[in-house]
Amino acid sequence: MEKNNNFRSIGATTYLSPVPVVMLGCADPENNVKPNLITVAWAGIVCSKPPMVSVSIRKERYSHGIIRNTGEFTINLTSQELCRATDFCGVKSGRDVDKFAEMKLTAIPAPGLSVAPAVAEAPAFLSCKVKEIIELGSHDLFLAEVVDVNIAQQYFTESGAINEEAMDLVGFVHGKYRAMSDVLGFFGYSIASDEALERRGMKR
Ligand SMILES: Cc1cc2nc3c(=O)[nH]c(=O)nc-3n(C[C@H](O)[C@H](O)[C@H](O)COP(=O)(O)O)c2cc1C
């Protein structure tokens, strides 16, 4: 391979983009901890069978102790409508404010979990049980199994398909919230037949 001078190093950073931005729901009623939300962008899918996710949370976050103690949380997907609330839940601590009340969000029980609340206004949420916590440095990595996924009724079509486009989901790109509106392709479209492309309304 020949040396390529077309790039400039900015050093070793967390430059991976785009990433999801979601609100995690947690609570610990046994210890009088009310439902709380923390926004995280360091989140991902790590296994399909069993379905598992990872979220990275700094030790100093109020939510860190709650999730560590109860071993459960919800992942609430962010729609454009929920974008402001998502930001708020990422700049205010549950130690000081009731984020559900401030953002006029509704805490609802999450199927499969005992205490962690979901956000009724979210387009969809995942119920997650913590399997392992790995100390990495600035953040602790919570590996969790997804025990249920719930999607708001309004996003199901008559045939039972899920209309994800209608969710108006939001992503996070280098410090900015971005709409994910334009569809550029579908899984495998680069090798799909003309017939499959036409059926899905796309051109080669
Ligand atoms: C867009 C965005 C992404 C964030 N991602 C993370 C993250 O991945 N991990 C983390 O520990 N904190 C993250 N934060 C910061 C926490 O959400 C923030 O410190 C929050 O106030 C903690 O709430 P708590 O003290 O109620 O737990 C993020 C904040 C924003 C705005």
The ligand as an ORCA input file, in Angstrom:
! r2SCAN-3c Opt
* xyz 0 1
  C     -26.534     14.102     23.725
  C     -26.024     13.619     25.052
  C     -25.426     12.367     25.151
  C     -24.950     11.903     26.381
  N     -24.392     10.652     26.457
  C     -23.961     10.187     27.658
  C     -23.439      8.861     27.750
  O     -23.377      8.109     26.775
  N     -23.012      8.434     28.974
  C     -23.064      9.243     30.092
  O     -22.651      8.816     31.180
  N     -23.577     10.509     30.023
  C     -24.033     10.984     28.846
  N     -24.574     12.248     28.759
  C     -24.640     13.080     29.959
  C     -25.802     12.713     30.903
  O     -26.996     12.484     30.191
  C     -26.008     13.863     31.907
  O     -24.862     14.004     32.716
  C     -27.248     13.742     32.755
  O     -27.495     14.979     33.375
  C     -27.133     12.665     33.825
  O     -28.357     12.559     34.474
  P     -28.494     11.905     35.930
  O     -27.509     12.608     36.838
  O     -29.935     12.180     36.308
  O     -28.199     10.466     35.791
  C     -25.059     12.719     27.546
  C     -25.660     13.980     27.430
  C     -26.153     14.422     26.211
  C     -26.816     15.777     26.105
*
